[in-house]
């Protein structure tokens, strides 16, 4: 979609002396937060695919002289990560560049462009989390929302990676979630060693999360019991706040499940500029390609707090 051109009339005050500063283009930036939500990799293809292969079940009793049981494996859901391109540029007339008395100030356009690209990355990356309980914009390879109480197994049956019913974050809710995670099974119903790794919350839960996890004794009670979540280091990677979560009471636990939440860089952000020969306008742009999603839902556990 074409945009406008920055001309001498776009901000006439910059053509006159006496302006001390401009504002609105630059602010302090948050550190990269998408890296806490995903395992980040580079890709050299237009897309990446992860294919589930079902495991074997339990061994069967074999009687003497009787043929033993031979199991088989089956292909399950295919998760495709399609890298999408994102572009942001601006145009400036030759006259505006020539007449602008504040060249240093005009250079902030490039930094403003970079700031917008960073925000774009964060907003794209957080979509699977913000849509985790609905599935309107993102569903995994198994066809249901990221956090769902009825993820289908390829060999039959379902499993859940969502607290049901959803609950606000509390010591009891976190303990219920941890217990559920430790009971995860593979596609054939065999117990697997999945453990919590990190807790992900919106800014509205920042203080509450620290009260729950970092007090020595149980938080908010007169009991003399220890804070078990702290004592056992239930979340070894700690608390991760994300400013881009749109639901204030939703919270998530990333686990140590392999092949889980994935973010791919196909092309890292690149900035370039050139001039039109006929108009002499300066054109500058940033460009990147990326994708984000989930392969194995056991990598995440969520609660959609009411």
Buried (B, 14 or more C-beta within 10 A) or exposed (E): EEEEBBBBEEBEEBBEEEEEEBEEEEEEEEEEBBEBBBBBEEBEEEEBEBEBEBBEBEEEEEEEEEEEEEEEEEEBBEBEBEBEEBEBBBBBBEEBBEEBEBEEBBEBBBEBBBBEBBEBBBEBBBBBBBBBBBBEEBBBBBEBBBBBBEBBBBBEEEBBBBBBEBBBBBBEBBEBBBEBBBEBBBBBBEEEEBBBBBBBBBEEBEEBBEEBBEBEEBBEEEEEEEBEBBEEEBBEBEBBBBEBBEBEBBBBBBBBBEBBBBBBBBBEBEBEEEEEEEEEBBBBBBBBBBBBBBBBBBBBBBBBBE
